[in-house]
Every structure is written in structure tokens, then in C-alpha cells.
């Protein structure tokens, strides 16, 4: 059986919007590019045609991927989840300490399913080393996490939905 895909409501909306854009916008754009490229004649040396066909294949593959994902999605109902412990959908503020140097920094993270990851905006996967380690913990917990830079200590400061 295929693996269930966990998404927040926000993540589901983004995925559905991407699918809609691919089907209604990008497909038509590529079809027009192919039509124009075909008008150039000889397909054996027509790089515009080859490029448009490759782009079409990429779009169709992404559409197929999203459609499969949507069949396996389980939306995390954040209203049913507490702010007592960390789970998918939780927003957490942590203090990250490097025990070897003593340096500290604060970080605001949101634990999301692997299809919603956006590290630049603090969205980390529940399957990542940090995300996996934080799941189930509460405010005040100090969790050692093995990351590429070594072992870091994450102290949970706040948890919200």
C-alpha cells in the first residue's frame, strides 16, 4: 500500500492551486509553443519543438504526481490538535545551542509534511532529523539532535497551532 501523505489545510490548497495552474495555464502555453514550433517545418532539426515537447513531458509528469498525491492525502485537522506537544502543523519557537561552542540562536519552525517543506520560511519536514526529534515534545524540553554540523540542543520555548 502506498504511503499516506500528510498535509496541512494550507498545503492542500497550495497543491490544488498548483494542479489547477498546470492544467489550465501551463498546458495551454506549452501546446501553443508546440503549435508554433511545428509551423517551422522540419522536426528533425527543430530545437524549439524538442524543447516544447520536453517541457510538456515535465508538466504532464508533475500533473500525474500531484494527482497521485491528492489520492493519498490526509489533511491534518489542526483544530483537533493541542498546543501541549509538538505535532505536524505545530509552530514552535526553539533555542538552538551548539554545546561545543556554547553559541545560541532562536528559531521559529513549523513542522509540516514532506511535501510542504520550505526551509527559507522555517517549514521543516516531520521526517527530517530536527522535525522527527521535536515531535511529541513539550515546552521546556531540551532535545539533542544530530545534524550535519554536529549535535545541537533544541529547547522548546513555545508551541502554537
N, C-alpha and C positions, 0 to 999 in steps of 0.2 A: 504494500500500500504506500502511496506517495506521502511525503511529509507534509503535515499541516503547516500553513503559512500564517503566522500571527502578525496582525496589523492593527494599528490604532484606527479610529474613525477617520482621522486626518490623513493617514497613509492610504487608506482605501480610496478616499476621494481623489488623492493625487494620482493613484494608479488608474482609476476610472477616467480621469481627465486626460491622462497621457494616452490611453487607449482611444478615446474619442478623437483626440488631436491627430493621432496616427491614421485612424480610419477615415476621418473626414477631411483633414488637411494635407498631411504628408503624402498619402496615397495618390491624391489628385495631382499634387505638384509633380511627383515622380512620373505619373502617367503622361503628363504634359511634356516633361523632359524627354521621355522615350519617343513620343509622337514627333517632337521637333527633331530629335536625333535621327529618326527613321527617314525624315524628309531630306537628310543629307546624302542619302543613297547608300552606296557600297558599305555593307555592315562589317566586312572583314577588316577594314581599316578605320572603323568609326569609333574613336575613343569616347566620344560623348555618349554613344549608345551603350558601350560597355560600362561606363561609369554610372549611367542611369539605371541599368539593369542590376548592377551591384547594390546601388542604393535601394532599389526596390526589394531586393532579397533581404537586406538588413532590416528594412521596415516590416516586411512580412514576417520575418523571424521574431522580431520584437512583439508584434501583434499576437503571434501564436504563443509566445512566452507569457504575456500578460493574461491572455485568455485562460491558459492552463493555471496560472497563479490564482486568478479570480475564482476558479472552481474549487481551490483548496484553501481559500482564505477563512480564517476565523478572526472576527473582529473582537478585540479586547474591549469589553464594556467598562470603561474607566469609572463610571458612576457606581459600579458594584464593588470596586476595589477600594481598599482602605489606604490611608496615608501613614499607617503604622509601620509597614515594612515595604521594602523595595520590590517592585514587580514590573512587568512590561507596561509601559505607559507612565511610569513614575518619573517625576522631575526631582533630581537630587542635587543638593549642594554638598560638596565634599572638600575636605582639606587634604591635599596630596603632599606627603612628606617623603623625602628621599633620605632614608636612615643613614646612608653612607656619607652624605654631605650636610644633612640637617636642614637643607633648603625646603621651604614650604610654599605652596601656592594653592589658591582656591580654584575650584572648577564647578561649573554648573553643567550637569549632564541630564540627558533624557534617555531612558532605556527603551529601545524600540526593537521591533522585529528586524531581521537581517535585510529585508527589502526596503527599509526606511532609513538606513544608515546615512548620516550626513555629518561627518566629524567636524567640519567647519562650523556647524551650528550646534555642536555639542550632543548630537544624536548618536548614541553608540548602540551596537547590537547586543542583544541578550546572549549571543553566542560568543562575543569577544571575551578576552581574558578579564578585562575590567568589568564588563557587564555581567558576566557569569558569576564573578566573585561577589558583586554587590547584591545580586538577587537574594531576597529573603532577609536581608539585614535591616536593622533599625537605627534610629537616631542615637548617636553616641558610640556605635560600633566602630572598631578600628580593624580594618581588613588588610592583611598583607597580600599584594598582588604581584605576581611575576610578570614583568613587561620586558620588552627588548632592552631597555636601559637598566635593568636590574629589578630588585624587589622594591616596590613602593608601598607605602602605607596609606590607605584611604580611610579617612574618618568621616562618617556620615554626620553632616550638620543639620540638614533639613530634608524633608521628604514632602512632596506635594503631588497633586494629580495633574 
